[in-house]
Amino acid sequence: MAETKSTTTTKTTDTSTGTRSRTKQLVVLAPLVSVRDAEGRIQYLYRGAELPKGTPQAELDRLQEMELIGEDDGTAVAGIAADPQG
């Protein structure tokens, strides 16, 4: 396993599967996202849902790049839920 550290979280990547574990849980920020799991199945997750453990790194990167998911710090989902346009 390779380990990388950033200022906000520690991430461990399993190089054999391409998945990573994380210390802070990622949650859905958009109203609805489709997430492809390690087996290639598509799951639909609503705002505030936690991303399944074992989600491939490439999928996490794709969703974060589009700002559809983010770390759950207790305020991200609450801020979006309060926005009637969100």
C-alpha positions in Angstrom: 0.0 0.0 0.0 1.2 3.5 -0.8 0.4 6.3 1.6 0.0 10.0 0.9 -0.7 12.8 3.3 -2.4 16.1 2.9 -3.2 18.9 5.3 -6.8 17.8 5.8 -6.8 14.0 5.6 -4.7 10.9 5.4 -5.4 8.6 2.4 -4.1 5.1 1.9 -4.2 3.6 -1.6 -4.2 -0.1 -2.2 -2.2 -0.3 -5.4 -3.5 -3.8 -6.2 -7.2 -2.7 -6.4 -6.9 1.0 -7.0 -9.1 1.8 -4.0 -8.4 3.9 -1.0 -9.5 4.2 2.5 -9.9 7.6 4.1 -10.2 9.1 7.5 -12.9 11.6 6.6 -16.0 10.3 4.9 -16.9 11.7 1.5 -20.5 12.6 1.0 -22.6 13.6 -2.0 -23.0 17.4 -2.4 -25.1 17.3 -5.6 -28.8 16.4 -5.6 -28.0 13.0 -7.2 -24.9 11.2 -8.5 -24.2 7.9 -10.1 -21.2 6.1 -8.6 -19.5 3.1 -10.2 -18.2 0.7 -7.6 -15.1 -1.6 -7.7 -17.2 -4.3 -9.5 -18.4 -1.9 -12.2 -22.0 -1.6 -10.8 -23.6 1.8 -10.8 -25.2 3.1 -7.6 -27.3 6.2 -7.4 -26.7 8.3 -4.3 -28.7 11.3 -3.0 -27.3 14.5 -1.4 -25.8 13.8 2.0 -25.2 10.1 1.3 -21.8 8.7 2.2 -19.8 7.2 -0.6 -19.3 3.4 -0.3 -16.0 2.3 1.0 -13.9 0.7 -1.7 -15.0 3.2 -4.4 -12.2 3.3 -7.0 -9.8 6.2 -6.8 -10.5 7.2 -10.4 -14.3 7.5 -9.6 -13.6 9.6 -6.5 -11.3 11.9 -8.6 -14.0 12.2 -11.3 -16.7 13.2 -8.8 -14.5 15.5 -6.8 -13.3 17.3 -10.0 -16.9 18.1 -10.9 -17.6 19.1 -7.2 -20.3 16.5 -6.9 -18.8 15.1 -3.7 -16.7 16.4 -0.8 -15.5 15.7 2.7 -18.1 15.6 5.4 -17.1 18.3 7.9 -20.6 18.7 9.2 -21.3 21.9 7.2 -21.0 21.1 3.5 -24.3 19.2 3.3 -26.1 21.6 5.7 -25.1 24.6 3.6 -26.4 23.1 0.4 -29.6 21.8 2.0 -30.4 25.3 3.2 -30.0 26.6 -0.4 -33.4 26.3 -2.1 -31.7 26.6 -5.5 -29.3 23.7 -4.7 
